[in-house]
C-alpha cells in the first residue's frame, strides 16, 4: 500500500513538473513574437518561488528542482533568474545570468537553500511572491518577465 502511495506522489510531482515545463515553453514561443518597448537595455528575468518543505518531502524533489532550473536556464539563457524559498523570502539566491558558466555552483547554492529552509516560523507564499515582485522591480526586469511557483500536492 505504501508503495502505491509513493508511486502516486511521484506521479503527481512529475505531472506538476511537466505542466511547468510546458508552460515555460509556451511562454517562450508566445513572447518571441512580441516586441517590447525599451527592452534592449532591460533583460527579461524569471524568479522561481519554491516551497522548500514540500520539495524536501517529495522524495527526489530537490533533484527535480535542479532539473527544472537547468531546463529553464537552457531555454532562457539570455535572461536573469533568481530563486526564493517560501520559508524565508528574504533569502534570495541570485540574480544570476542564465548562461552563467559556473551553473553547478549556482545549483548547489539553490540546493543548500532548499535543504536548510528557514529559521523560525515559516513564511508564506504571499511574502515570497511579494519579494519576487520586488526582485523584478529592483532589477528593472523587462515586460514578459515571469514568476514560477514550485510546490507540492496534497497528502493523500
Phi and psi restraints in degrees (value plus and minus 20) as a CYANA .aco file:
   2 UNK   PHI     -84.1   -44.1
   2 UNK   PSI     -52.4   -12.4
   3 UNK   PHI     -84.3   -44.3
   3 UNK   PSI     -58.4   -18.4
   4 UNK   PHI     -86.0   -46.0
   4 UNK   PSI     -61.2   -21.2
   5 UNK   PHI     -83.9   -43.9
   5 UNK   PSI     -62.9   -22.9
   6 UNK   PHI     -80.9   -40.9
   6 UNK   PSI     -62.2   -22.2
   7 UNK   PHI     -83.5   -43.5
   7 UNK   PSI     -60.6   -20.6
   8 UNK   PHI     -87.6   -47.6
   8 UNK   PSI     -60.3   -20.3
   9 UNK   PHI     -82.4   -42.4
   9 UNK   PSI     -65.7   -25.7
  10 UNK   PHI     -82.7   -42.7
  10 UNK   PSI     -62.6   -22.6
  11 UNK   PHI     -81.7   -41.7
  11 UNK   PSI     -61.2   -21.2
  12 UNK   PHI     -83.6   -43.6
  12 UNK   PSI     -62.1   -22.1
  13 UNK   PHI     -87.3   -47.3
  13 UNK   PSI     -61.6   -21.6
  14 UNK   PHI     -85.8   -45.8
  14 UNK   PSI     -57.3   -17.3
  15 UNK   PHI     -83.5   -43.5
  15 UNK   PSI     -64.4   -24.4
  16 UNK   PHI     -81.6   -41.6
  16 UNK   PSI     -61.0   -21.0
  17 UNK   PHI     -85.4   -45.4
  17 UNK   PSI     -60.7   -20.7
  18 UNK   PHI     -83.7   -43.7
  18 UNK   PSI     -61.1   -21.1
  19 UNK   PHI     -83.1   -43.1
  19 UNK   PSI     -61.8   -21.8
  20 UNK   PHI     -83.1   -43.1
  20 UNK   PSI     -60.1   -20.1
  21 UNK   PHI     -86.0   -46.0
  21 UNK   PSI     -63.5   -23.5
  22 UNK   PHI     -82.6   -42.6
  22 UNK   PSI     -62.7   -22.7
  23 UNK   PHI     -83.0   -43.0
  23 UNK   PSI     -60.7   -20.7
  24 UNK   PHI     -82.4   -42.4
  24 UNK   PSI     -66.7   -26.7
  25 UNK   PHI     -84.6   -44.6
  25 UNK   PSI     -62.6   -22.6
  26 UNK   PHI     -83.2   -43.2
  26 UNK   PSI     -59.0   -19.0
  27 UNK   PHI     -81.8   -41.8
  27 UNK   PSI     -63.0   -23.0
  28 UNK   PHI     -83.8   -43.8
  28 UNK   PSI     -63.0   -23.0
  29 UNK   PHI     -87.6   -47.6
  29 UNK   PSI     -59.0   -19.0
  30 UNK   PHI     -88.7   -48.7
  30 UNK   PSI     -61.5   -21.5
  31 UNK   PHI     -96.1   -56.1
  31 UNK   PSI     -42.3    -2.3
  32 UNK   PHI     -87.5   -47.5
  32 UNK   PSI     -41.6    -1.6
  33 UNK   PHI    -113.8   -73.8
  33 UNK   PSI     -24.9    15.1
  34 UNK   PHI    -120.6   -80.6
  34 UNK   PSI     126.3   166.3
  35 UNK   PHI    -125.1   -85.1
  35 UNK   PSI     113.8   153.8
  36 UNK   PHI    -132.5   -92.5
  36 UNK   PSI     114.3   154.3
  37 UNK   PHI     -87.0   -47.0
  37 UNK   PSI     119.5   159.5
  38 UNK   PHI      39.4    79.4
  38 UNK   PSI       8.7    48.7
  39 UNK   PHI    -108.0   -68.0
  39 UNK   PSI     -26.2    13.8
  40 UNK   PHI     -87.9   -47.9
  40 UNK   PSI     -49.7    -9.7
  41 UNK   PHI    -128.3   -88.3
  41 UNK   PSI     -18.7    21.3
  42 UNK   PHI    -144.9  -104.9
  42 UNK   PSI      94.2   134.2
  43 UNK   PHI     -95.9   -55.9
  43 UNK   PSI     132.8   172.8
  44 UNK   PHI     -91.5   -51.5
  44 UNK   PSI     141.7   181.7
  45 UNK   PHI    -167.6  -127.6
  45 UNK   PSI     131.6   171.6
  46 UNK   PHI    -148.4  -108.4
  46 UNK   PSI     124.3   164.3
  47 UNK   PHI    -141.3  -101.3
  47 UNK   PSI     110.8   150.8
  48 UNK   PHI    -122.2   -82.2
  48 UNK   PSI     102.2   142.2
  49 UNK   PHI    -122.4   -82.4
  49 UNK   PSI      96.5   136.5
  50 UNK   PHI    -137.5   -97.5
  50 UNK   PSI     112.3   152.3
  51 UNK   PHI    -104.2   -64.2
  51 UNK   PSI      73.0   113.0
  52 UNK   PHI     -77.9   -37.9
  52 UNK   PSI     -57.4   -17.4
  53 UNK   PHI     -83.1   -43.1
  53 UNK   PSI     -65.6   -25.6
  54 UNK   PHI     -85.7   -45.7
  54 UNK   PSI     -58.5   -18.5
  55 UNK   PHI     -84.8   -44.8
  55 UNK   PSI     -62.9   -22.9
  56 UNK   PHI     -85.2   -45.2
  56 UNK   PSI     -55.7   -15.7
  57 UNK   PHI     -95.8   -55.8
  57 UNK   PSI     -31.3     8.7
  58 UNK   PHI    -108.4   -68.4
  58 UNK   PSI       3.1    43.1
  59 UNK   PHI      53.5    93.5
  59 UNK   PSI    -120.4   -80.4
  60 UNK   PHI    -114.9   -74.9
  60 UNK   PSI      13.9    53.9
  61 UNK   PHI     -79.0   -39.0
  61 UNK   PSI     -60.9   -20.9
  62 UNK   PHI     -85.8   -45.8
  62 UNK   PSI     -60.0   -20.0
  63 UNK   PHI     -82.2   -42.2
  63 UNK   PSI     -58.7   -18.7
  64 UNK   PHI     -87.2   -47.2
  64 UNK   PSI     -58.1   -18.1
  65 UNK   PHI     -84.3   -44.3
  65 UNK   PSI     -62.9   -22.9
  66 UNK   PHI     -78.3   -38.3
  66 UNK   PSI     -62.0   -22.0
  67 UNK   PHI     -84.1   -44.1
  67 UNK   PSI     -63.2   -23.2
  68 UNK   PHI     -80.7   -40.7
  68 UNK   PSI     -67.2   -27.2
  69 UNK   PHI     -81.2   -41.2
  69 UNK   PSI     -63.7   -23.7
  70 UNK   PHI     -80.6   -40.6
  70 UNK   PSI     -63.5   -23.5
  71 UNK   PHI     -87.0   -47.0
  71 UNK   PSI     -65.4   -25.4
  72 UNK   PHI     -81.9   -41.9
  72 UNK   PSI     -62.0   -22.0
  73 UNK   PHI     -91.5   -51.5
  73 UNK   PSI     -50.1   -10.1
  74 UNK   PHI     -89.4   -49.4
  74 UNK   PSI     -57.9   -17.9
  75 UNK   PHI     -98.5   -58.5
  75 UNK   PSI     -43.8    -3.8
  76 UNK   PHI    -147.1  -107.1
  76 UNK   PSI      28.4    68.4
  77 UNK   PHI     -86.1   -46.1
  77 UNK   PSI     -34.1     5.9
  78 UNK   PHI    -112.0   -72.0
  78 UNK   PSI     -14.7    25.3
  79 UNK   PHI    -127.2   -87.2
  79 UNK   PSI     143.5   183.5
  80 UNK   PHI    -108.5   -68.5
  80 UNK   PSI     136.2   176.2
  81 UNK   PHI    -169.0  -129.0
  81 UNK   PSI     136.8   176.8
  82 UNK   PHI    -164.6  -124.6
  82 UNK   PSI     141.0   181.0
  83 UNK   PHI    -149.2  -109.2
  83 UNK   PSI     115.5   155.5
  84 UNK   PHI    -146.8  -106.8
  84 UNK   PSI     114.3   154.3
  85 UNK   PHI    -111.7   -71.7
  85 UNK   PSI     122.4   162.4
  86 UNK   PHI     -84.3   -44.3
  86 UNK   PSI     -56.2   -16.2
  87 UNK   PHI     -83.6   -43.6
  87 UNK   PSI     -50.8   -10.8
  88 UNK   PHI    -167.5  -127.5
  88 UNK   PSI      67.8   107.8
  89 UNK   PHI     -85.4   -45.4
  89 UNK   PSI     -37.9     2.1
  90 UNK   PHI     -96.4   -56.4
  90 UNK   PSI     -33.0     7.0
  91 UNK   PHI    -114.6   -74.6
  91 UNK   PSI      75.6   115.6
  92 UNK   PHI    -123.3   -83.3
  92 UNK   PSI     107.0   147.0
  93 UNK   PHI    -116.5   -76.5
  93 UNK   PSI      91.9   131.9
  94 UNK   PHI      96.6   136.6
  94 UNK   PSI    -190.2  -150.2
  95 UNK   PHI     -99.1   -59.1
  95 UNK   PSI     128.8   168.8
  96 UNK   PHI    -145.4  -105.4
  96 UNK   PSI     137.0   177.0
  97 UNK   PHI     -96.7   -56.7
  97 UNK   PSI     118.0   158.0
  98 UNK   PHI     -82.4   -42.4
  98 UNK   PSI     -43.0    -3.0
  99 UNK   PHI    -112.4   -72.4
  99 UNK   PSI      -2.6    37.4
 100 UNK   PHI     -73.3   -33.3
 100 UNK   PSI     104.5   144.5
 101 UNK   PHI     -88.7   -48.7
 101 UNK   PSI     -37.7     2.3
 102 UNK   PHI    -122.9   -82.9
 102 UNK   PSI      23.9    63.9
 103 UNK   PHI     -82.4   -42.4
 103 UNK   PSI     -48.8    -8.8
 104 UNK   PHI     -82.4   -42.4
 104 UNK   PSI     -62.1   -22.1
 105 UNK   PHI     -87.0   -47.0
 105 UNK   PSI     -59.7   -19.7
 106 UNK   PHI     -80.7   -40.7
 106 UNK   PSI     -66.5   -26.5
 107 UNK   PHI     -80.9   -40.9
 107 UNK   PSI     -58.3   -18.3
 108 UNK   PHI     -84.1   -44.1
 108 UNK   PSI     -59.7   -19.7
 109 UNK   PHI     -82.5   -42.5
 109 UNK   PSI     -61.7   -21.7
 110 UNK   PHI     -85.0   -45.0
 110 UNK   PSI     -65.2   -25.2
 111 UNK   PHI     -80.8   -40.8
 111 UNK   PSI     -62.6   -22.6
 112 UNK   PHI     -79.8   -39.8
 112 UNK   PSI     -63.5   -23.5
 113 UNK   PHI     -82.1   -42.1
 113 UNK   PSI     -63.9   -23.9
 114 UNK   PHI     -88.1   -48.1
 114 UNK   PSI     -56.1   -16.1
 115 UNK   PHI     -91.3   -51.3
 115 UNK   PSI     -58.8   -18.8
 116 UNK   PHI    -105.6   -65.6
 116 UNK   PSI     -46.1    -6.1
 117 UNK   PHI      45.6    85.6
 117 UNK   PSI    -174.6  -134.6
 118 UNK   PHI    -125.6   -85.6
 118 UNK   PSI     152.8   192.8
 119 UNK   PHI    -128.7   -88.7
 119 UNK   PSI     124.7   164.7
 120 UNK   PHI      58.6    98.6
 120 UNK   PSI    -182.3  -142.3
 121 UNK   PHI     -84.5   -44.5
 121 UNK   PSI     123.9   163.9
 122 UNK   PHI     -85.2   -45.2
 122 UNK   PSI     136.3   176.3
 123 UNK   PHI    -107.0   -67.0
 123 UNK   PSI    -184.7  -144.7
 124 UNK   PHI    -152.8  -112.8
 124 UNK   PSI     142.1   182.1
 125 UNK   PHI     -83.0   -43.0
 125 UNK   PSI     -56.1   -16.1
 126 UNK   PHI     -80.0   -40.0
 126 UNK   PSI     -64.7   -24.7
 127 UNK   PHI     -84.0   -44.0
 127 UNK   PSI     -63.9   -23.9
 128 UNK   PHI     -86.7   -46.7
 128 UNK   PSI     -60.8   -20.8
 129 UNK   PHI     -91.2   -51.2
 129 UNK   PSI     -55.5   -15.5
 130 UNK   PHI     -81.7   -41.7
 130 UNK   PSI     -63.0   -23.0
 131 UNK   PHI     -85.1   -45.1
 131 UNK   PSI     -57.1   -17.1
 132 UNK   PHI     -81.7   -41.7
 132 UNK   PSI     -62.4   -22.4
 133 UNK   PHI     -83.8   -43.8
 133 UNK   PSI     -58.2   -18.2
 134 UNK   PHI     -84.4   -44.4
 134 UNK   PSI     -59.7   -19.7
 135 UNK   PHI     -82.8   -42.8
 135 UNK   PSI     -65.8   -25.8
 136 UNK   PHI     -79.5   -39.5
 136 UNK   PSI     -60.5   -20.5
 137 UNK   PHI     -87.8   -47.8
 137 UNK   PSI     -65.0   -25.0
 138 UNK   PHI     -80.3   -40.3
 138 UNK   PSI     -58.7   -18.7
 139 UNK   PHI    -104.1   -64.1
 139 UNK   PSI     -21.3    18.7
 140 UNK   PHI      31.6    71.6
 140 UNK   PSI      28.0    68.0
 141 UNK   PHI     -84.3   -44.3
 141 UNK   PSI     120.8   160.8
 142 UNK   PHI     -91.6   -51.6
 142 UNK   PSI     142.4   182.4
 143 UNK   PHI     -75.8   -35.8
 143 UNK   PSI     126.3   166.3
 144 UNK   PHI      74.4   114.4
 144 UNK   PSI     -22.7    17.3
 145 UNK   PHI     -88.3   -48.3
 145 UNK   PSI     140.5   180.5
 146 UNK   PHI    -160.6  -120.6
 146 UNK   PSI     138.6   178.6
 147 UNK   PHI    -141.0  -101.0
 147 UNK   PSI     106.2   146.2
 148 UNK   PHI    -130.1   -90.1
 148 UNK   PSI     117.4   157.4
 149 UNK   PHI    -133.5   -93.5
 149 UNK   PSI     109.1   149.1
 150 UNK   PHI    -136.3   -96.3
 150 UNK   PSI     102.0   142.0
 151 UNK   PHI    -165.6  -125.6
 151 UNK   PSI     159.1   199.1
 152 UNK   PHI    -122.5   -82.5
 152 UNK   PSI     156.8   196.8
 153 UNK   PHI    -117.9   -77.9
 153 UNK   PSI    -193.1  -153.1
 154 UNK   PHI     -97.5   -57.5
 154 UNK   PSI     132.0   172.0
 155 UNK   PHI    -101.7   -61.7
 155 UNK   PSI      89.2   129.2
